[in-house]
Amino acid sequence: MILSTHAVVGGAIACLFPSHPILVAVAAFASHFAMDAIPHWDYPLRAITSKSRGNNHRLLADQNIFRDLALIGCDACAGLLIAIWLFATPATIGVIVLGALAGMLPDPLQVVHRLIPKQPLTTLQRFHRWAHTKRRLSWPLGISSQALFAASVSWVVLTVG
């Protein structure tokens, strides 16, 4: 899943439990793995990898790394802003941001694990790979299914939650 989808769902979870930030952080973090089990599309990165055979130790300051960082940054910021726009009030903005960030956190931890392959990151990475679907969707179906999923979760939380 792209980071925006994880952020919106994390924000939705926070909207359900705004007075329980620890529960929000744990539930949003856990939601990441449940969502990654659903077949989806991920945008391709050219320099950064989370794959077990990848090597992030020799990242070069070239256009590929800057492209990857810009893509990841835009994706994360868009998801965070959408979560705030949909779910935050002046009283809940902090917990909404917490939920969105916790929902996205497992993906950057994959990259950190490639740089520092130590516990508890090794166990977390093993679990992340196990939970992640092996089925990839094509771009149009994959991105539209994620948008529909995030919109459905948002609608349920905003109308029923």
matplotlib code that plots the C-alpha trace (Angstrom):
import matplotlib.pyplot as plt

x = [0.0, 1.1, 1.8, -1.2, -3.6, -1.9, -2.1, -5.8, -6.7, -4.4, -6.2, -9.6, -8.6, -7.5, -10.8, -12.5, -10.4, -9.2, -8.8, -6.6, -3.4, -1.6, -4.5, -4.4, -0.7, -0.9, -4.0, -2.8, 0.6, -1.1, -3.5, -0.5, 0.2, -3.5, -3.7, -0.5, -2.0, -4.5, -3.3, -2.3, 0.1, 3.3, 5.1, 8.5, 11.5, 14.8, 17.4, 15.8, 14.9, 13.3, 13.9, 16.0, 18.7, 18.7, 21.6, 20.9, 24.4, 25.7, 23.0, 24.4, 23.4, 22.1, 18.8, 17.3, 17.7, 16.3, 13.4, 12.6, 12.8, 10.5, 8.0, 8.0, 7.8, 4.9, 3.0, 3.5, 2.6, -0.5, -1.7, -1.1, -2.8, -5.8, -6.1, -6.0, -8.5, -11.0, -10.7, -9.1, -10.7, -8.6, -8.9, -7.9, -5.3, -2.4, -4.0, -5.0, -1.4, -0.2, -2.6, -1.5, 2.2, 1.8, 0.0, 2.9, 5.7, 6.4, 7.5, 10.3, 11.3, 11.9, 14.5, 16.0, 16.3, 18.3, 20.7, 20.8, 19.8, 19.4, 16.6, 13.8, 13.9, 14.8, 11.8, 9.5, 10.9, 10.4, 6.8, 6.2, 7.4, 5.3, 2.1, 2.7, 0.7, 2.7, 0.1, 0.7, -2.0, -1.4, -1.1, -4.7, -6.4, -4.0, -4.2, -7.9, -8.6, -6.5, -8.4, -11.7, -10.5, -9.4, -12.6, -14.7, -12.9, -13.2, -16.9, -17.7, -15.8, -17.3, -20.9, -21.1, -18.1]
y = [0.0, 3.5, 5.7, 7.9, 4.9, 3.9, 7.5, 7.9, 4.7, 5.5, 8.9, 7.2, 4.9, 7.9, 9.5, 6.5, 6.7, 10.3, 10.2, 7.0, 7.9, 4.6, 2.6, 4.8, 4.2, 0.5, 0.0, 2.2, 0.5, -2.9, -1.8, -1.4, -5.1, -6.0, -3.6, -4.9, -8.4, -7.1, -7.3, -3.8, -1.7, 0.0, 2.7, 1.6, 3.1, 3.3, 3.7, 2.8, -0.8, -2.8, -6.1, -8.7, -8.7, -5.0, -2.8, 0.7, 1.0, 2.4, 4.9, 7.5, 11.2, 11.0, 11.7, 8.3, 8.9, 12.4, 11.1, 8.4, 10.7, 13.3, 10.6, 9.1, 12.6, 13.7, 10.5, 10.7, 14.4, 14.0, 11.2, 13.2, 16.2, 14.2, 12.5, 15.9, 17.4, 14.5, 13.7, 16.4, 19.1, 21.6, 19.3, 16.1, 17.2, 15.7, 12.2, 12.3, 13.0, 10.3, 7.7, 8.7, 8.5, 5.2, 3.8, 4.7, 3.8, 0.1, 1.1, 3.5, 0.9, -1.5, 0.8, 1.4, -2.3, -2.5, 0.0, -1.4, -5.1, -5.6, -6.7, -5.8, -4.5, -8.0, -9.7, -6.8, -7.0, -10.8, -10.3, -7.5, -9.7, -12.6, -10.4, -8.7, -10.0, -11.7, -10.6, -7.3, -5.4, -3.3, 0.5, 1.5, -1.2, -1.1, 2.7, 2.9, 0.0, 1.8, 5.0, 3.1, 1.3, 4.6, 6.3, 3.4, 3.4, 7.2, 7.1, 4.4, 6.2, 9.6, 8.4, 5.4, 5.8]
z = [0.0, -0.6, 2.5, 1.9, 2.3, 5.5, 6.8, 6.1, 7.8, 10.7, 11.0, 10.8, 13.7, 15.7, 15.1, 16.8, 20.0, 20.3, 24.1, 24.0, 22.2, 23.1, 21.7, 18.6, 18.1, 18.5, 16.4, 13.6, 13.6, 13.5, 10.7, 8.5, 8.4, 7.9, 5.0, 3.4, 3.3, 0.8, -2.9, -3.9, -6.0, -4.8, -6.7, -7.9, -6.1, -8.0, -5.3, -1.9, -1.2, 1.6, -0.1, 1.8, -0.9, -1.3, -0.2, 1.2, 2.6, -0.7, -1.6, -3.9, -4.0, -7.5, -9.2, -8.3, -4.5, -4.8, -6.9, -4.4, -1.4, -3.2, -4.1, -0.6, 1.0, -1.2, -0.6, 3.2, 3.3, 1.1, 3.4, 6.5, 5.1, 4.0, 7.4, 9.1, 6.7, 7.1, 10.7, 12.8, 15.0, 17.0, 20.0, 18.1, 15.6, 17.7, 18.0, 14.3, 13.3, 15.7, 14.1, 10.6, 11.4, 13.3, 10.3, 8.0, 10.4, 9.4, 5.9, 7.0, 9.6, 6.7, 5.3, 8.7, 9.1, 5.8, 7.3, 10.9, 10.7, 14.5, 16.9, 17.3, 13.7, 12.3, 13.9, 12.8, 9.2, 9.1, 10.3, 7.8, 4.9, 6.1, 6.4, 3.0, 0.1, -2.6, -5.2, -7.0, -8.8, -11.9, -11.6, -12.5, -10.5, -7.6, -7.0, -7.6, -5.2, -2.5, -3.0, -2.8, 0.4, 2.1, 1.0, 2.4, 5.7, 5.9, 5.1, 7.7, 10.4, 9.6, 9.3, 11.6, 13.9]

ax = plt.figure().add_subplot(projection="3d")
ax.plot(x, y, z, "-o")
ax.set_aspect("equal")
plt.show()
